[in-house]
């Protein structure tokens, strides 16, 4: 009897252990699944939208001789420096502290983008004789940059390209209340594009070119500056197309510059100035027939005599 009783007790104990083990395994699997679900939910919750401008803050970024890989900062994303894999500076607010430029890039030929950044309070140094000027972004002997959707205020110049800067695109930026220029190209800066920018209340000019050729200035809005767009000092073969210029003292200024194309621009309460006066048979620009002043056609005649009112019907 005792042996049978022991066997029954052993069987009962074994069944209890098996039941408990099964429950524990089930609980473990269930908890693991819940843990995985919680991890997934937590990871989804931690997914962030692209960081907005102002996420990072600094006072100066300096790139020289394409030393991008040496700049181990979280606000610089290192690419291969190619057209399809450029370097990125993005979502940074730069207060230059009243000294120098916010970003200075020198002697760079690798592809890069500066996007969605805010710049203010640059230094005020400027010497156009030696082509040095403080700016929000200053590029010197630098090519293949894309500056897009950036904002500039209270700088000497918003964006400055100086001394052999080529094949850069300045697109969709805003420059407001800068001491001299919203955007400037100085000293042999060729084949650059300035497009779709909003430039207003810059004291000297919205866009200023000096000794720079084959650039495109297109579809910009320039308001309330002394010069809306100023083309000076041996600039040639530039295209000024489809810009809106409002309430500048001079809409567009051409000075000692030749063979530039000027077409489809709309000027309100400002116009075109050619200085100094040009010699006969010498055209400072190729003017299209769709420029407007105060909503009326801008006329341009050369080598014509005896012009009368009929030659200026509904003129601007």
C-alpha positions in Angstrom: 0.0 0.0 0.0 2.8 2.4 0.9 4.5 1.8 -2.4 1.3 2.5 -4.3 0.7 5.6 -2.3 4.2 6.8 -3.0 3.8 6.2 -6.7 0.5 8.2 -6.7 2.1 11.1 -4.8 5.1 11.0 -7.2 2.7 11.1 -10.2 0.7 14.0 -8.7 3.9 15.9 -7.8 5.2 15.4 -11.4 1.9 16.7 -12.9 2.0 19.8 -10.6 5.6 20.5 -11.7 4.8 20.0 -15.4 1.8 22.3 -15.0 3.9 25.0 -13.3 6.6 24.7 -15.9 4.1 25.1 -18.7 2.6 28.2 -17.0 6.1 29.7 -16.5 7.1 29.1 -20.1 3.8 30.6 -21.3 4.3 33.6 -19.0 7.9 34.0 -20.3 6.8 33.9 -23.9 3.9 36.2 -23.2 6.2 38.7 -21.3 8.8 38.5 -24.1 6.1 39.3 -26.7 4.9 42.2 -24.6 8.5 43.4 -24.1 9.0 43.3 -27.9 5.8 45.2 -28.5 6.8 47.8 -25.9 10.2 48.1 -27.5 8.7 48.6 -30.9 6.3 51.2 -29.5 9.1 53.0 -27.7 11.2 53.0 -30.8 8.3 54.4 -32.9 7.8 57.1 -30.2 11.5 58.0 -30.4 11.4 58.4 -34.2 11.8 62.2 -34.8 10.9 64.4 -37.7 13.9 66.1 -39.4 15.4 68.6 -37.0 14.3 72.2 -37.4 16.6 75.2 -37.7 18.0 76.1 -34.3 18.4 72.5 -33.1 22.1 73.1 -33.0 23.8 76.3 -31.9 27.4 77.5 -32.4 29.3 80.7 -33.2 31.7 79.6 -36.0 32.3 76.8 -38.5 35.5 76.8 -40.5 36.3 74.4 -43.4 39.7 74.8 -45.1 41.3 72.8 -47.9 38.5 70.3 -47.9 39.2 69.1 -44.3 35.5 68.0 -43.9 36.4 64.7 -42.3 38.4 66.5 -39.5 35.3 68.4 -38.3 33.8 65.9 -35.9 30.8 68.0 -34.9 27.2 66.7 -34.7 26.0 69.5 -37.0 28.2 68.4 -39.9 27.3 65.2 -41.7 30.3 63.9 -43.7 29.6 62.6 -47.1 31.9 61.5 -49.9 32.1 65.1 -51.2 30.6 64.1 -54.5 27.5 65.4 -56.3 25.3 62.4 -55.1 26.9 62.3 -51.7 27.7 65.8 -50.5 28.7 67.0 -47.1 25.9 68.6 -45.1 25.7 71.4 -42.6 22.0 71.5 -41.6 19.7 72.9 -38.9 22.2 75.1 -37.1 21.8 78.6 -35.6 25.0 80.6 -35.7 25.5 83.8 -33.7 28.9 84.9 -34.8 29.2 87.1 -31.7 30.1 90.3 -33.7 33.4 88.8 -35.0 34.2 87.4 -38.4 31.8 85.2 -40.4 29.4 82.6 -39.2 30.6 79.9 -41.7 33.9 80.3 -43.5 34.8 77.8 -46.2 38.1 78.2 -48.0 39.8 76.4 -50.9 37.1 73.7 -51.2 36.2 71.8 -54.3 34.1 69.0 -52.8 30.3 69.1 -53.0 28.5 70.4 -49.9 25.1 71.7 -48.8 24.3 74.3 -46.2 20.6 74.0 -45.5 18.0 75.4 -43.1 20.4 77.4 -41.0 20.0 80.8 -39.3 22.8 83.4 -39.2 23.1 86.7 -37.4 25.5 89.1 -35.7 28.6 88.7 -37.9 31.5 91.0 -37.7 31.5 94.3 -39.6 34.9 94.1 -41.3 34.9 94.9 -45.0 37.8 95.8 -47.4 36.8 95.4 -51.0 40.3 96.3 -52.2 41.6 93.0 -50.8 38.3 91.2 -51.2 37.7 90.5 -47.5 34.3 90.9 -45.9 32.5 89.4 -42.9 29.3 87.5 -43.7 26.8 85.0 -42.5 28.4 82.5 -45.0 31.7 83.4 -46.6 33.1 81.2 -49.4 36.6 81.9 -50.6 38.0 80.0 -53.6 35.2 77.5 -53.1 33.1 75.6 -55.7 30.2 73.1 -55.8 28.2 74.4 -52.9 24.4 74.5 -52.5 23.1 77.1 -50.0 19.4 76.5 -49.6 16.6 77.8 -47.3 19.0 79.7 -45.0 18.2 83.0 -43.2 20.5 86.0 -42.6 20.0 89.1 -40.5 22.2 91.7 -38.8 25.3 90.6 -40.7 27.7 92.7 -42.8 26.7 90.6 -45.8 24.3 87.6 -45.8 26.2 85.5 -48.3 29.6 86.4 -49.8 31.4 84.5 -52.6 34.9 85.8 -53.0 37.9 85.1 -55.2 37.3 82.3 -57.7 34.1 80.7 -56.5 32.4 78.7 -59.2 29.4 76.5 -59.8 27.7 77.4 -56.5 23.9 77.6 -56.2 22.2 80.1 -53.8 18.6 79.0 -53.6 15.5 80.1 -51.6 17.3 82.0 -48.9 16.2 85.1 -47.0 18.4 88.0 -46.2 17.0 90.9 -44.2 18.5 94.0 -42.5 22.1 93.4 -43.4 24.6 96.3 -43.4 25.8 96.0 -47.0 24.5 93.3 -49.2 22.1 90.4 -49.1 24.3 88.4 -51.5 27.6 89.4 -53.2 30.0 87.9 -55.7 33.4 89.5 -55.7 36.5 88.9 -57.8 36.3 86.3 -60.5 33.3 84.3 -59.3 31.8 82.7 -62.4 29.0 80.3 -63.3 27.0 80.6 -60.1 23.2 80.7 -59.8 21.3 83.1 -57.5 17.7 82.0 -57.6 14.4 82.3 -55.7 15.9 84.4 -52.8 14.0 87.0 -50.8 16.2 90.0 -50.0 14.9 93.1 -48.3 16.0 96.0 -46.2 19.7 95.5 -47.0 21.3 98.9 -46.8 23.4 98.9 -50.0 22.1 96.2 -52.3 20.1 93.0 -52.4 22.5 91.5 -54.9 26.0 92.9 -55.8 28.3 91.6 -58.4 31.9 92.9 -59.1 34.3 91.5 -61.6 32.3 88.3 -62.0 31.0 86.7 -65.2 28.5 84.1 -66.5 26.3 84.1 -63.5 22.5 83.8 -63.4 20.4 86.0 -61.1 16.8 84.7 -61.5 13.4 84.9 -59.9 14.6 86.8 -56.8 12.5 89.3 -54.9 14.5 92.4 -53.8 12.8 95.2 -51.8 13.8 98.4 -50.0 17.5 98.6 -50.7 19.6 101.4 -52.2 20.3 99.1 -55.2 18.1 96.2 -55.9 20.7 94.5 -58.1 24.1 96.1 -58.8 26.3 94.9 -61.6 29.7 96.7 -61.5 33.4 96.6 -62.4 33.8 94.5 -65.5 31.0 92.1 -65.1 30.0 90.4 -68.4 27.7 87.7 -69.8 25.5 87.6 -66.7 21.8 86.9 -66.9 19.3 88.9 -64.9 16.0 87.3 -65.5 12.5 87.4 -64.0 13.3 89.3 -60.8 10.8 91.4 -58.8 12.2 94.6 -57.5 10.1 96.9 -55.3 10.8 100.3 -53.7 14.6 100.3 -54.1 16.2 103.6 -54.7 17.6 102.1 -58.0 16.1 98.9 -59.2 19.1 97.7 -61.2 22.5 99.4 -61.7 24.9 98.6 -64.5 28.3 100.2 -64.1 31.3 99.6 -66.4 29.9 96.2 -67.3 28.9 94.8 -70.7 27.1 92.1 -72.6 24.8 91.2 -69.7 21.2 90.0 -70.5 18.4 91.8 -68.8 14.9 90.4 -69.4 11.5 89.8 -67.8 12.1 91.8 -64.7 9.4 93.6 -62.9 10.3 96.9 -61.1 7.9 99.0 -59.0 8.9 102.5 -57.8 12.4 102.0 -59.2 14.1 101.5 -62.5 17.4 100.9 -64.4 20.5 103.0 -64.2 23.6 102.9 -66.5 26.6 104.6 -65.1 28.8 106.1 -66.3 27.0 107.1 -69.6 28.0 104.7 -72.4 29.6 105.6 -75.6 27.6 105.4 -78.8 27.4 101.9 -80.3 28.4 100.4 -76.9 25.6 98.4 -75.2 26.0 97.6 -71.5 23.4 94.8 -71.7 21.1 92.9 -74.0 17.7 94.0 -73.0 14.6 91.9 -73.5 11.1 93.3 -74.3 9.4 92.0 -71.2 10.8 94.2 -68.5 8.3 96.3 -66.6 8.4 99.5 -64.6 5.3 100.3 -62.5 3.4 97.7 -64.6 4.4 99.3 -68.0 7.0 98.4 -70.6 10.6 99.4 -70.2 11.9 100.8 -73.6 15.5 100.9 -74.6 16.8 102.5 -77.8 20.3 102.9 -79.3 21.5 104.7 -82.3 18.1 106.2 -82.9 17.3 109.8 -83.7 14.1 111.8 -83.8 12.3 109.6 -81.3 8.8 110.8 -80.3 5.9 110.0 -78.1 4.8 107.2 -80.4 8.0 105.4 -79.6 7.2 105.2 -75.9 3.6 104.1 -75.8 2.4 103.3 -72.3 6.0 103.3 -71.1 7.2 102.7 -67.6 
